[in-house]
Amino acid sequence: MADVESTIARDQGELGTLESWNAYSKRILRTEMTKRGITYNHLTCLLQALGLDETEKSVTLKITRGSFRFTFFTTAMAAMGASSFTMTIPKLGEGYPDILKKINEDRLKK
């Protein structure tokens, strides 16, 4: 996963935008597919065998966008035969604690 994180950091800048998180999510699922030798077509067939109403186009678009639901991710992982997986959450930027502090202060004011 360290390679995934460094690639995303290089390609997308600091993880802080929705687009960069989508790219990170896409990279995780594509990495798992590659490890298992699973193509979009193969994953589509596996998901259909589980009763999901997916087409190759819908699966490809979801993964390409990286904006899929976590239920899709876990179902795809199960369809590929994974019984468990480890996911490293990237460290947020240096300014993140300040953002949290401001959010908490604003909440207390209400």
C-alpha positions, 0 to 999 in steps of 0.5 A: 500500500505504501506504493499506492499512497506515494503514487497518489501523493505524487499524482494528486497532491495532498489527499484533501480533495474528493478527486484525490480520494476517488483516485486513491479508492480506484487505485486500491481496487485496481491493485487488488484486481491486478493481484488476482488477475481479474479484468473488468469483464471477469469482475462483472461476471463474478458480480453477476453470479452473485446476483448483482445487476451490473454490466461491464460498462457500469463496473468499468465506470464505477472503478474508473471514477473511483466514486463507488460505494463501500458496499460495491468495494466489499462485494467486489472483494468477496467476488474476487475471493478475498476473505480479508484485506488490509487497507492503509488510510493515508495520513492527512495533511499538516493543517488537518488538526487545525481544521478539526479544532475549528470544526469542534469550536464551531460545533460548541458555539451552536 
